[in-house]
Amino acid sequence: MTAGPSLRTVVIVAALVMSVSMGLRQCFGLFLGPVGEDLGVAAASFGFAVALHNLVWGLAQPFVGALGDRFGPRPVLLGCGVLYAAGLLLMATSHTPWIGLDLGMGVLTGLGIAGTGFGVLLGAVSRAAPPERRSVLLGLVSGAGSMGILVLAPAGDAMIAAFGWRGAVLGYAAACGAMVAVSVLIGGAPRGPAVRAPALPLGATLRAALAHRGFVVMSVAFFACGFQLMFITTHLPRFLGLCGLAPAVGAQALAVIGVCNAFGSYGFGLLGQRFSPKRLLAGIYAIRTIAIVAYLSVPVSAASTLVFAAVMGATWLGVVPLVSALIGRLFGLARFNMLFGVVFLGHQLGGFAGAWMGGLVLDATGGYAAAWWALVAVGATAALLQWPMDDRPRPMPGVAPA
Protein backbone atom coordinates (compact mmCIF):
# COMPACT_ATOMS: atom_id res chain seq x y z
CA MET A 1 0.00 0.00 0.00
CA THR A 2 1.65 3.26 -1.09
CA ALA A 3 1.93 6.17 1.29
CA GLY A 4 -0.85 8.69 0.94
CA PRO A 5 -0.81 12.40 1.65
CA SER A 6 0.04 13.55 5.16
CA LEU A 7 -2.65 14.16 7.74
CA ARG A 8 -1.97 17.88 7.46
CA THR A 9 -2.52 17.81 3.70
CA VAL A 10 -5.76 15.85 4.03
CA VAL A 11 -7.10 18.27 6.64
CA ILE A 12 -6.11 21.42 4.71
CA VAL A 13 -7.52 20.21 1.39
CA ALA A 14 -10.72 18.96 3.04
CA ALA A 15 -11.14 22.32 4.80
CA LEU A 16 -10.61 24.32 1.59
CA VAL A 17 -12.98 22.18 -0.47
CA MET A 18 -15.58 22.19 2.30
CA SER A 19 -15.43 25.98 2.63
CA VAL A 20 -16.21 26.47 -1.06
CA SER A 21 -18.75 23.68 -1.57
CA MET A 22 -20.76 24.54 1.54
CA GLY A 23 -20.30 28.29 1.18
CA LEU A 24 -21.74 28.33 -2.33
CA ARG A 25 -24.93 26.50 -1.45
CA GLN A 26 -25.47 28.58 1.68
CA CYS A 27 -25.67 31.66 -0.56
CA PHE A 28 -28.57 30.42 -2.70
CA GLY A 29 -30.98 32.56 -0.69
CA LEU A 30 -29.33 35.73 -2.03
CA PHE A 31 -30.79 34.94 -5.45
CA LEU A 32 -34.44 34.41 -4.47
CA GLY A 33 -35.46 38.04 -5.07
CA PRO A 34 -33.36 38.78 -8.19
CA VAL A 35 -34.20 35.48 -9.90
CA GLY A 36 -37.89 35.86 -9.10
CA GLU A 37 -37.99 39.34 -10.63
CA ASP A 38 -35.99 38.36 -13.72
CA LEU A 39 -37.63 35.03 -14.53
CA GLY A 40 -41.03 35.70 -13.00
CA VAL A 41 -40.94 32.66 -10.72
CA ALA A 42 -42.76 32.49 -7.39
CA ALA A 43 -41.00 32.02 -4.08
CA ALA A 44 -42.36 28.47 -3.90
CA SER A 45 -40.78 27.63 -7.27
CA PHE A 46 -37.38 28.91 -6.17
CA GLY A 47 -37.80 27.17 -2.82
CA PHE A 48 -38.62 23.93 -4.62
CA ALA A 49 -35.38 24.13 -6.61
CA VAL A 50 -33.40 24.57 -3.38
CA ALA A 51 -35.43 21.76 -1.83
CA LEU A 52 -34.66 19.57 -4.84
CA HIS A 53 -30.96 20.34 -4.38
CA ASN A 54 -31.20 19.03 -0.82
CA LEU A 55 -33.21 15.97 -1.78
CA VAL A 56 -30.84 14.98 -4.59
CA TRP A 57 -27.89 15.52 -2.27
CA GLY A 58 -29.44 13.33 0.38
CA LEU A 59 -30.49 10.54 -1.98
CA ALA A 60 -27.11 10.50 -3.72
CA GLN A 61 -24.99 10.70 -0.55
CA PRO A 62 -25.07 7.00 0.45
CA PHE A 63 -24.09 5.91 -3.07
CA VAL A 64 -21.44 8.59 -3.50
CA GLY A 65 -20.17 7.71 -0.04
CA ALA A 66 -19.91 4.06 -1.05
CA LEU A 67 -17.79 5.13 -4.03
CA GLY A 68 -15.56 7.05 -1.66
CA ASP A 69 -15.24 3.98 0.58
CA ARG A 70 -14.22 1.92 -2.44
CA PHE A 71 -12.06 4.26 -4.54
CA GLY A 72 -10.97 7.00 -2.17
CA PRO A 73 -11.80 10.71 -2.09
CA ARG A 74 -9.94 12.11 -5.11
CA PRO A 75 -11.97 10.66 -8.01
CA VAL A 76 -15.23 11.39 -6.22
CA LEU A 77 -14.24 14.99 -5.48
CA LEU A 78 -13.13 15.62 -9.05
CA GLY A 79 -16.20 14.12 -10.70
CA CYS A 80 -18.71 15.73 -8.37
CA GLY A 81 -16.87 19.05 -8.44
CA VAL A 82 -17.32 19.18 -12.21
CA LEU A 83 -21.04 18.46 -11.80
CA TYR A 84 -21.30 21.25 -9.24
CA ALA A 85 -19.68 23.78 -11.60
CA ALA A 86 -21.84 22.58 -14.50
CA GLY A 87 -24.99 23.15 -12.46
CA LEU A 88 -23.99 26.72 -11.65
CA LEU A 89 -23.11 27.41 -15.29
CA LEU A 90 -26.50 26.07 -16.38
CA MET A 91 -28.25 28.23 -13.78
CA ALA A 92 -26.39 31.34 -14.97
CA THR A 93 -27.01 30.85 -18.69
CA SER A 94 -30.49 29.32 -18.97
CA HIS A 95 -33.59 31.47 -19.44
CA THR A 96 -35.95 28.54 -18.79
CA PRO A 97 -36.70 28.25 -15.06
CA TRP A 98 -36.97 24.48 -14.87
CA ILE A 99 -33.66 24.05 -16.67
CA GLY A 100 -31.69 26.69 -14.80
CA LEU A 101 -33.25 26.23 -11.38
CA ASP A 102 -34.57 22.68 -11.13
CA LEU A 103 -31.95 20.94 -13.28
CA GLY A 104 -28.99 23.27 -12.73
CA MET A 105 -29.31 24.49 -9.14
CA GLY A 106 -31.43 21.55 -8.05
CA VAL A 107 -30.16 18.31 -9.59
CA LEU A 108 -26.61 19.02 -10.79
CA THR A 109 -25.40 21.01 -7.79
CA GLY A 110 -27.12 18.46 -5.54
CA LEU A 111 -25.12 15.66 -7.15
CA GLY A 112 -22.03 17.84 -6.99
CA ILE A 113 -22.14 18.58 -3.29
CA ALA A 114 -22.85 14.93 -2.48
CA GLY A 115 -19.21 14.29 -3.39
CA THR A 116 -17.66 17.59 -2.27
CA GLY A 117 -19.41 18.00 1.07
CA PHE A 118 -19.41 16.30 4.43
CA GLY A 119 -19.61 12.59 3.67
CA VAL A 120 -16.52 12.01 1.54
CA LEU A 121 -14.35 14.71 3.14
CA LEU A 122 -15.07 13.73 6.73
CA GLY A 123 -14.53 10.10 5.80
CA ALA A 124 -11.06 10.98 4.49
CA VAL A 125 -10.23 12.91 7.66
CA SER A 126 -11.65 10.20 9.95
CA ARG A 127 -9.45 7.57 8.35
CA ALA A 128 -6.33 9.74 8.35
CA ALA A 129 -6.68 10.97 11.95
CA PRO A 130 -5.74 9.02 15.08
CA PRO A 131 -8.74 8.29 17.34
CA GLU A 132 -7.63 10.70 20.07
CA ARG A 133 -7.61 13.64 17.61
CA ARG A 134 -10.47 12.62 15.36
CA SER A 135 -13.32 14.61 16.94
CA VAL A 136 -11.26 17.82 17.07
CA LEU A 137 -10.13 17.54 13.45
CA LEU A 138 -13.66 16.74 12.30
CA GLY A 139 -14.81 19.87 14.10
CA LEU A 140 -12.03 21.89 12.47
CA VAL A 141 -12.94 20.75 8.96
CA SER A 142 -16.66 21.16 9.63
CA GLY A 143 -16.00 24.69 10.84
CA ALA A 144 -14.14 25.41 7.63
CA GLY A 145 -17.37 24.62 5.84
CA SER A 146 -18.72 27.89 7.16
CA MET A 147 -15.71 30.08 6.44
CA GLY A 148 -16.45 30.12 2.73
CA ILE A 149 -19.72 31.94 3.30
CA LEU A 150 -17.80 34.67 5.11
CA VAL A 151 -16.27 35.60 1.75
CA LEU A 152 -18.86 34.25 -0.67
CA ALA A 153 -21.95 35.92 0.87
CA PRO A 154 -20.70 39.55 0.71
CA ALA A 155 -18.96 38.81 -2.59
CA GLY A 156 -22.20 37.47 -4.03
CA ASP A 157 -24.15 40.48 -2.80
CA ALA A 158 -21.57 42.80 -4.40
CA MET A 159 -21.55 40.85 -7.68
CA ILE A 160 -25.35 40.93 -7.87
CA ALA A 161 -25.25 44.71 -7.45
CA ALA A 162 -22.46 45.14 -10.01
CA PHE A 163 -23.13 42.44 -12.62
CA GLY A 164 -26.62 41.12 -11.93
CA TRP A 165 -27.50 37.73 -10.54
CA ARG A 166 -26.25 35.85 -13.60
CA GLY A 167 -22.82 37.43 -13.30
CA ALA A 168 -22.73 36.51 -9.62
CA VAL A 169 -23.56 32.87 -10.36
CA LEU A 170 -20.79 32.80 -12.99
CA GLY A 171 -18.41 34.10 -10.33
CA TYR A 172 -19.50 31.28 -8.06
CA ALA A 173 -18.92 28.78 -10.88
CA ALA A 174 -15.34 30.06 -11.15
CA ALA A 175 -14.85 29.48 -7.42
CA CYS A 176 -16.16 25.96 -7.92
CA GLY A 177 -13.55 25.41 -10.64
CA ALA A 178 -10.80 26.43 -8.23
CA MET A 179 -12.22 23.93 -5.72
CA VAL A 180 -11.89 21.15 -8.29
CA ALA A 181 -8.23 22.03 -8.89
CA VAL A 182 -7.42 21.87 -5.17
CA SER A 183 -9.14 18.48 -4.86
CA VAL A 184 -6.31 16.79 -6.77
CA LEU A 185 -4.06 17.10 -3.72
CA ILE A 186 -6.14 15.01 -1.32
CA GLY A 187 -4.97 11.63 -2.58
CA GLY A 188 -6.54 8.66 -4.30
CA ALA A 189 -7.01 5.32 -2.58
CA PRO A 190 -8.75 5.16 0.79
CA ARG A 191 -6.37 4.95 3.71
CA GLY A 192 -6.41 3.79 7.30
CA PRO A 193 -6.64 0.39 8.99
CA ALA A 194 -10.41 0.18 8.65
CA VAL A 195 -10.28 -0.02 4.89
CA ARG A 196 -8.00 -3.05 4.85
CA ALA A 197 -10.69 -5.31 6.27
CA PRO A 198 -13.14 -6.82 3.79
CA ALA A 199 -16.16 -4.54 3.63
CA LEU A 200 -19.68 -5.81 4.10
CA PRO A 201 -21.95 -5.66 1.07
CA LEU A 202 -23.99 -2.46 0.93
CA GLY A 203 -27.27 -4.22 1.68
CA ALA A 204 -25.87 -5.98 4.74
CA THR A 205 -24.34 -2.73 5.96
CA LEU A 206 -27.65 -0.92 5.68
CA ARG A 207 -29.59 -3.69 7.42
CA ALA A 208 -27.12 -3.79 10.29
CA ALA A 209 -27.28 -0.02 10.73
CA LEU A 210 -31.07 0.19 10.60
CA ALA A 211 -31.30 -2.56 13.22
CA HIS A 212 -29.63 -0.18 15.71
CA ARG A 213 -32.38 1.91 17.28
CA GLY A 214 -29.99 4.70 18.21
CA PHE A 215 -28.82 5.06 14.62
CA VAL A 216 -32.42 5.39 13.46
CA VAL A 217 -33.21 7.98 16.16
CA MET A 218 -30.13 10.01 15.24
CA SER A 219 -31.17 9.97 11.58
CA VAL A 220 -34.71 11.09 12.40
CA ALA A 221 -33.50 13.87 14.70
CA PHE A 222 -31.10 15.03 11.99
CA PHE A 223 -34.21 15.86 9.92
CA ALA A 224 -34.76 18.86 12.21
CA CYS A 225 -31.27 20.14 11.55
CA GLY A 226 -31.82 20.27 7.81
CA PHE A 227 -35.36 21.61 8.21
CA GLN A 228 -34.23 24.58 10.29
CA LEU A 229 -30.99 25.42 8.51
CA MET A 230 -32.24 25.25 4.94
CA PHE A 231 -35.25 27.38 5.75
CA ILE A 232 -32.93 30.02 7.21
CA THR A 233 -30.35 30.01 4.41
CA THR A 234 -33.04 30.07 1.72
CA HIS A 235 -35.58 32.47 3.19
CA LEU A 236 -33.86 34.69 5.77
CA PRO A 237 -32.79 37.34 3.21
CA ARG A 238 -36.35 37.56 1.85
CA PHE A 239 -37.83 37.59 5.36
CA LEU A 240 -35.60 40.53 6.29
CA GLY A 241 -36.70 42.36 3.15
CA LEU A 242 -40.34 41.93 4.16
CA CYS A 243 -39.40 43.41 7.54
CA GLY A 244 -38.04 46.51 5.81
CA LEU A 245 -34.33 45.78 6.26
CA ALA A 246 -31.74 46.37 3.55
CA PRO A 247 -30.51 43.40 1.45
CA ALA A 248 -27.03 43.87 2.91
CA VAL A 249 -28.34 42.78 6.32
CA GLY A 250 -29.16 39.34 4.92
CA ALA A 251 -25.65 38.96 3.52
CA GLN A 252 -24.17 40.19 6.79
CA ALA A 253 -26.27 37.70 8.75
CA LEU A 254 -25.04 34.83 6.57
CA ALA A 255 -21.46 36.01 7.08
CA VAL A 256 -21.95 36.16 10.87
CA ILE A 257 -23.32 32.62 10.75
CA GLY A 258 -20.15 31.59 8.96
CA VAL A 259 -17.78 33.19 11.47
CA CYS A 260 -19.58 31.85 14.53
CA ASN A 261 -19.97 28.44 12.92
CA ALA A 262 -16.22 28.08 12.50
CA PHE A 263 -15.68 28.53 16.23
CA GLY A 264 -18.78 26.56 17.17
CA SER A 265 -17.90 23.53 15.07
CA TYR A 266 -14.37 23.39 16.46
CA GLY A 267 -15.70 23.93 19.97
CA PHE A 268 -18.26 21.14 19.72
CA GLY A 269 -15.53 18.91 18.27
CA LEU A 270 -13.51 19.53 21.44
CA LEU A 271 -16.54 19.00 23.67
CA GLY A 272 -17.33 15.76 21.84
CA GLN A 273 -14.07 14.29 23.16
CA ARG A 274 -14.99 15.05 26.78
CA PHE A 275 -18.78 14.78 26.96
CA SER A 276 -21.55 12.62 25.54
CA PRO A 277 -22.04 13.44 21.84
CA LYS A 278 -25.71 12.47 21.98
CA ARG A 279 -26.35 14.90 24.85
CA LEU A 280 -24.49 17.65 23.01
CA LEU A 281 -26.62 17.02 19.91
CA ALA A 282 -29.80 17.33 21.95
CA GLY A 283 -28.45 20.54 23.43
CA ILE A 284 -27.77 21.99 19.98
CA TYR A 285 -31.31 21.30 18.81
CA ALA A 286 -32.69 22.87 22.00
CA ILE A 287 -30.49 25.98 21.75
CA ARG A 288 -31.52 26.59 18.15
CA THR A 289 -35.19 26.25 19.00
CA ILE A 290 -34.94 28.63 21.96
CA ALA A 291 -33.06 31.12 19.76
CA ILE A 292 -35.85 31.07 17.16
CA VAL A 293 -38.50 31.70 19.83
CA ALA A 294 -36.46 34.59 21.23
CA TYR A 295 -35.94 36.09 17.76
CA LEU A 296 -39.67 36.00 17.07
CA SER A 297 -40.45 37.56 20.45
CA VAL A 298 -38.73 40.90 19.76
CA PRO A 299 -39.02 43.41 16.90
CA VAL A 300 -36.91 42.33 13.94
CA SER A 301 -33.97 44.70 13.46
CA ALA A 302 -30.45 44.55 12.11
CA ALA A 303 -29.10 44.14 15.64
CA SER A 304 -31.51 41.37 16.66
CA THR A 305 -30.88 39.58 13.37
CA LEU A 306 -27.11 39.61 13.82
CA VAL A 307 -27.44 38.33 17.40
CA PHE A 308 -29.76 35.58 16.16
CA ALA A 309 -27.29 34.75 13.37
CA ALA A 310 -24.46 34.51 15.90
CA VAL A 311 -26.36 32.02 18.08
CA MET A 312 -27.47 29.94 15.11
CA GLY A 313 -23.97 30.05 13.64
CA ALA A 314 -22.41 28.81 16.87
CA THR A 315 -24.57 25.67 16.60
CA TRP A 316 -24.77 25.48 12.78
CA LEU A 317 -22.40 22.66 11.85
CA GLY A 318 -21.51 21.66 15.39
CA VAL A 319 -23.73 18.64 14.81
CA VAL A 320 -21.42 17.24 12.12
CA PRO A 321 -18.38 16.23 14.23
CA LEU A 322 -20.75 14.83 16.85
CA VAL A 323 -22.74 12.73 14.38
CA SER A 324 -19.51 11.62 12.71
CA ALA A 325 -18.00 10.59 16.05
CA LEU A 326 -21.14 8.64 16.94
CA ILE A 327 -21.08 6.75 13.63
CA GLY A 328 -17.46 5.77 14.21
CA ARG A 329 -18.24 4.70 17.76
CA LEU A 330 -21.29 2.67 16.79
CA PHE A 331 -20.02 0.89 13.69
CA GLY A 332 -16.33 1.58 13.00
CA LEU A 333 -14.95 3.28 9.89
CA ALA A 334 -15.04 0.62 7.17
CA ARG A 335 -18.38 1.91 5.85
CA PHE A 336 -18.23 5.40 7.36
CA ASN A 337 -18.96 7.30 4.13
CA MET A 338 -22.03 5.24 3.33
CA LEU A 339 -23.41 5.30 6.87
CA PHE A 340 -22.90 9.04 7.12
CA GLY A 341 -24.81 9.27 3.85
CA VAL A 342 -27.73 7.33 5.30
CA VAL A 343 -27.91 9.61 8.35
CA PHE A 344 -27.46 12.63 6.13
CA LEU A 345 -30.43 11.57 4.02
CA GLY A 346 -32.61 12.39 7.04
CA HIS A 347 -30.97 15.81 7.21
CA GLN A 348 -31.60 16.46 3.54
CA LEU A 349 -35.20 15.35 3.67
CA GLY A 350 -35.56 17.99 6.35
CA GLY A 351 -33.78 20.50 4.13
CA PHE A 352 -36.13 19.67 1.27
CA ALA A 353 -39.15 20.20 3.51
CA GLY A 354 -37.81 23.39 5.10
CA ALA A 355 -36.83 25.15 1.90
CA TRP A 356 -40.03 24.28 0.03
CA MET A 357 -42.29 24.83 3.02
CA GLY A 358 -40.98 28.37 3.41
CA GLY A 359 -41.85 29.25 -0.17
CA LEU A 360 -45.29 27.68 0.08
CA VAL A 361 -46.08 29.57 3.29
CA LEU A 362 -44.88 32.86 1.80
CA ASP A 363 -46.96 32.46 -1.35
CA ALA A 364 -50.04 31.40 0.63
CA THR A 365 -49.91 33.94 3.46
CA GLY A 366 -47.61 36.72 2.31
CA GLY A 367 -45.33 36.15 5.31
CA TYR A 368 -43.28 33.57 7.18
CA ALA A 369 -44.91 33.44 10.64
CA ALA A 370 -46.32 29.91 10.32
CA ALA A 371 -43.03 28.66 8.89
CA TRP A 372 -41.00 29.98 11.83
CA TRP A 373 -43.27 28.22 14.33
CA ALA A 374 -42.96 25.00 12.35
CA LEU A 375 -39.20 25.27 12.91
CA VAL A 376 -39.82 25.56 16.65
CA ALA A 377 -42.03 22.46 16.78
CA VAL A 378 -39.64 20.31 14.75
CA GLY A 379 -36.58 21.43 16.73
CA ALA A 380 -38.18 20.73 20.10
CA THR A 381 -39.19 17.25 18.95
CA ALA A 382 -35.64 16.51 17.78
CA ALA A 383 -34.14 17.53 21.14
CA LEU A 384 -36.51 15.22 23.00
CA LEU A 385 -35.72 12.31 20.67
CA GLN A 386 -31.96 12.79 20.69
CA TRP A 387 -31.41 13.03 24.46
CA PRO A 388 -32.14 9.34 25.33
CA MET A 389 -30.54 7.90 22.15
CA ASP A 390 -29.01 4.42 22.49
CA ASP A 391 -25.31 4.99 21.71
CA ARG A 392 -23.96 1.55 22.60
CA PRO A 393 -21.41 0.29 20.03
CA ARG A 394 -22.47 -2.38 17.58
CA PRO A 395 -19.56 -2.77 15.13
CA MET A 396 -20.13 -4.33 11.74
CA PRO A 397 -19.19 -8.04 11.60
CA GLY A 398 -15.46 -8.36 11.13
CA VAL A 399 -14.80 -4.64 11.71
CA ALA A 400 -13.26 -3.26 14.87
CA PRO A 401 -14.77 -0.20 16.53
CA ALA A 402 -13.14 3.11 15.69
TIBATI-255527 format. One record per residue (C-alpha): z, y, x; residue in three letters. Coordinates in steps of 0.02 Angstrom, whole numbers, padded with zeros to 5 digits, always signed. Each point is the difference from the previous one (the first is absolute). Layout:
<atoms>
ZYXala/...
</atoms>
This chain:
<atoms>
+00000+00000+00000met/-00055+00163+00083thr/+00120+00145+00014ala/-00018+00127-00139gly/+00035+00185+00002pro/+00176+00058+00042ser/+00129+00030-00135leu/-00014+00186+00034arg/-00188-00003-00027thr/+00016-00098-00162val/+00131+00121-00067val/-00097+00157+00050ile/-00166-00061-00071val/+00083-00062-00160ala/+00088+00168-00021ala/-00160+00100+00027leu/-00103-00107-00119val/+00138+00001-00130met/+00016+00189+00008ser/-00184+00024-00040val/-00026-00139-00126ser/+00156+00043-00101met/-00018+00188+00023gly/-00176+00001-00072leu/+00045-00091-00159arg/+00156+00104-00027gln/-00112+00154-00010cys/-00107-00062-00146phe/+00101+00107-00120gly/-00068+00159+00083leu/-00171-00040-00074phe/+00050-00026-00182leu/-00030+00181-00051gly/-00157+00037+00105pro/-00085-00165-00042val/+00040+00019-00184gly/-00076+00174-00005glu/-00155-00049+00100asp/-00041-00167-00082leu/+00077+00034-00171gly/+00114-00152+00005val/+00166-00008-00091ala/+00166-00024+00088ala/+00009-00178-00068ala/-00168-00041+00079ser/+00054+00063+00170phe/+00168-00086-00021gly/-00090-00162-00041phe/-00099+00010+00162ala/+00161+00022+00099val/+00077-00141-00101ala/-00150-00110+00038leu/+00023+00039+00185his/+00178-00065-00012asn/-00048-00153-00101leu/-00141-00050+00119val/+00116+00027+00148trp/+00133-00109-00078gly/-00118-00140-00052leu/-00087-00002+00169ala/+00159+00010+00105gln/+00050-00185-00004pro/-00176-00054+00049phe/-00022+00134+00133val/+00173-00045+00063gly/-00051-00182+00013ala/-00149+00053+00106leu/+00119+00097+00112gly/+00112-00154+00016asp/-00151-00103+00051arg/-00105+00117+00108phe/+00119+00137+00054gly/+00003+00185-00041pro/-00150+00071+00093arg/-00146-00073-00101pro/+00090+00037-00163val/+00037+00180+00049leu/-00179+00031+00055leu/-00082-00075-00153gly/+00117+00080-00125cys/-00004+00167+00092gly/-00188+00006-00023val/+00020-00036-00186leu/+00128+00140-00013tyr/-00118+00126+00081ala/-00145-00060-00108ala/+00102+00028-00157gly/+00040+00179+00050leu/-00182+00035+00043leu/-00054-00067-00169leu/+00130+00107-00087met/-00060+00156+00092ala/-00185-00025-00031thr/-00014-00076-00174ser/-00024+00107-00155his/+00033-00146-00117thr/+00186-00015-00038pro/+00009-00188-00014trp/-00090-00021+00166ile/+00094+00132+00099gly/+00171-00024-00078leu/+00012-00177-00067asp/-00107-00087+00132leu/+00028+00116+00148gly/+00179+00062-00016met/+00054-00148-00106gly/-00077-00162+00063val/-00059+00036+00178leu/+00149+00100+00060thr/+00113-00128-00086gly/-00080-00140+00100leu/+00008+00109+00154gly/+00185+00037-00005ile/+00040-00183-00035ala/-00046-00031+00181gly/+00057+00164+00078thr/+00167+00021-00088gly/+00168-00085+00001phe/-00038-00186-00010gly/-00107-00028+00154val/+00080+00134+00109leu/+00180-00049-00036leu/-00047-00181+00027gly/-00065+00044+00173ala/+00158+00097+00041val/+00114-00136-00070ser/-00080-00131+00109arg/+00001+00108+00156ala/+00179+00062-00017ala/+00157-00098+00047pro/+00113-00036-00150pro/+00136+00120+00055glu/-00122+00147+00002arg/-00113-00051-00144arg/+00079+00099-00142ser/+00006+00161+00103val/-00181-00014+00056leu/-00057-00040-00176leu/+00090+00157-00058gly/-00081+00100+00139leu/-00176-00057-00045val/+00034+00021-00186ser/+00060+00176+00033gly/-00161+00037+00093ala/-00089-00040-00162gly/+00066+00163-00067ser/-00036+00110+00150met/-00185+00002-00037gly/+00028+00091-00163ile/+00091+00137+00096leu/-00169+00046+00076val/-00121-00068-00129leu/+00077+00084-00154ala/-00007+00181+00062pro/-00166-00036+00087ala/-00071-00068-00162gly/+00061+00151-00097asp/-00080+00116+00129ala/-00164-00097+00001met/-00009+00003-00190ile/+00021+00190+00004ala/-00129+00021+00140ala/-00130-00135-00033phe/+00035-00066-00175gly/+00069-00169-00044trp/-00153-00094+00062arg/+00015+00078+00172gly/+00184-00045+00004ala/-00037-00183-00041val/-00131-00003+00139leu/+00132+00065+00119gly/+00114-00141-00055tyr/-00141-00125+00029ala/-00014+00064+00179ala/+00187-00029+00024ala/-00025-00176-00065cys/-00136-00027+00130gly/+00121+00050+00138ala/+00125-00124-00071met/-00129-00139+00017val/-00030+00044+00182ala/+00186-00008+00041val/+00016-00170-00086ser/-00096-00084+00141val/+00153+00015+00113leu/+00120-00104-00104ile/-00063-00170+00058gly/-00086-00148-00078gly/+00086-00167-00023ala/+00168-00008-00088pro/+00147-00011+00119arg/+00179-00058-00002gly/+00085-00169-00011pro/-00017-00011-00189ala/-00189-00010+00007val/-00001-00151+00114arg/+00071-00113-00134ala/-00124-00076-00123pro/-00008+00114-00151ala/+00023-00064-00176leu/-00152+00008-00114pro/-00006+00160-00102leu/+00037-00088-00163gly/+00153-00088+00069ala/+00061+00163+00077thr/-00014+00090-00166leu/+00087-00138-00097arg/+00144-00006+00124ala/+00021+00189-00008ala/-00006+00011-00189leu/+00131-00138-00012ala/+00124+00119+00084his/+00079+00105-00138arg/+00046+00139+00120gly/-00179+00018+00058phe/-00058+00017-00180val/+00135+00129-00039val/-00046+00102+00154met/-00183-00003-00052ser/+00041+00057-00178val/+00115+00138+00061ala/-00135+00059+00120phe/-00104+00041-00155phe/+00114+00150-00028ala/-00032+00064+00175cys/-00188+00006-00028gly/+00021+00068-00177phe/+00104+00148+00056gln/-00089+00042+00163leu/-00179-00009-00063met/+00040+00107-00151phe/+00074+00132+00116ile/-00141+00000+00130thr/-00134+00002-00135thr/+00074+00120-00127his/+00129+00111+00086leu/-00129+00133+00053pro/-00068+00011-00178arg/+00176+00002-00074phe/+00046+00146+00112leu/-00156+00092-00055gly/+00050-00022-00182leu/+00169+00074+00047cys/-00087+00155+00068gly/+00023-00036+00185leu/-00136+00030+00130ala/-00104-00149+00061pro/+00072+00023+00174ala/+00171-00054-00065val/-00070-00172-00041gly/-00070-00019+00175ala/+00164+00062+00074gln/+00097-00125-00105ala/-00108-00144+00062leu/+00025+00059+00179ala/+00189+00008-00024val/-00005-00177-00069ile/-00090-00052+00158gly/+00125+00080+00119val/+00153-00067-00090cys/-00080-00170-00020asn/-00021-00018+00188ala/+00187+00022+00027phe/+00047-00098-00155gly/-00105-00152+00044ser/+00069-00007+00176tyr/+00176+00028-00066gly/-00013-00140-00128phe/-00072-00111+00136gly/+00158+00031+00101leu/+00111-00027-00151leu/-00091-00162-00039gly/+00066-00073+00163gln/+00181+00037-00047arg/+00009-00013-00189phe/-00071-00108-00138ser/-00185+00041-00025pro/+00007-00049-00184lys/+00143+00122-00032arg/-00092+00138+00093leu/-00155-00032-00106leu/+00102+00015-00159ala/+00075+00161+00067gly/-00173+00073+00035ile/-00058-00035-00178tyr/+00159+00078-00069ala/-00012+00156+00110ile/-00181+00031-00051arg/+00043-00018-00183thr/+00148+00120+00012ile/-00110+00124+00094ala/-00130-00003-00140ile/+00134+00032-00132val/+00070+00145+00102ala/-00174+00074+00026tyr/-00034-00004-00187leu/+00169+00078-00038ser/-00035+00167+00086val/-00143+00126-00015pro/-00148-00055+00106val/-00024+00119+00146ser/-00068-00008+00176ala/+00177-00020+00068ala/+00051-00139-00121ser/-00164-00089+00032thr/+00022+00001+00188leu/+00179-00064-00016val/-00062-00137-00116phe/-00139-00041+00123ala/+00126-00013+00142ala/+00109-00124-00095val/-00149-00104-00056met/-00073+00006+00175gly/+00162-00062+00078ala/-00014-00158-00108thr/-00191-00009-00010trp/-00047-00141+00119leu/+00177-00050+00045gly/-00029-00151-00112val/-00134-00070+00116val/+00106-00050+00152pro/+00131-00071-00118leu/-00124-00104-00100val/-00083-00056+00162ser/+00166-00051+00075ala/+00045-00098-00157leu/-00165-00094+00003ile/+00028-00050+00181gly/+00178-00053-00039arg/-00049-00101-00153leu/-00155-00090+00064phe/-00034+00035+00184gly/-00155+00085+00070leu/-00136-00133-00005ala/-00067+00064-00167arg/+00076+00175+00007phe/-00161+00095-00036asn/-00041-00103-00153met/+00177+00003-00070leu/+00013+00187+00026phe/-00164+00011-00095gly/+00073-00096-00146val/+00153+00114-00010val/-00111+00151+00023phe/-00106-00054-00149leu/+00151+00041-00108gly/+00009+00172+00082his/-00184+00032-00032gln/+00007-00056-00180leu/+00134+00132-00018gly/-00111+00126+00089gly/-00144-00041-00117phe/+00112+00026-00152ala/+00080+00159+00067gly/-00160+00089+00050ala/-00094-00044-00160trp/+00150+00028-00114met/+00020+00176+00066gly/-00180+00045-00043gly/+00013-00079-00173leu/+00160+00095-00039val/-00074+00164+00060leu/-00157-00020-00104asp/+00099-00053-00154ala/+00141+00127+00007thr/-00057+00139+00115gly/+00150-00028+00113gly/+00093-00129+00103tyr/+00173-00007-00082ala/-00016-00177-00070ala/-00072-00062+00164ala/+00147+00066+00102trp/+00126-00088-00113trp/-00100-00161+00015ala/+00029+00013+00188leu/+00186+00015-00031val/+00007-00155-00111ala/-00101-00107+00120val/+00098+00056+00153gly/+00169-00035-00080ala/-00057-00174-00050thr/-00059-00037+00177ala/+00168+00051+00075ala/+00093-00116-00118leu/-00117-00146+00039leu/+00001+00025+00188gln/+00189+00011+00027trp/+00043-00184-00036pro/-00159-00072+00080met/+00017-00174+00077asp/-00039+00028+00184asp/+00045-00172+00068arg/-00128-00062+00128pro/-00123-00134-00053arg/-00123-00020+00145pro/-00169-00077-00029met/-00007-00186+00047pro/-00023-00016+00187gly/+00028+00186+00033val/+00159+00069+00077ala/+00083+00153-00076pro/-00043+00166+00082ala/
</atoms>
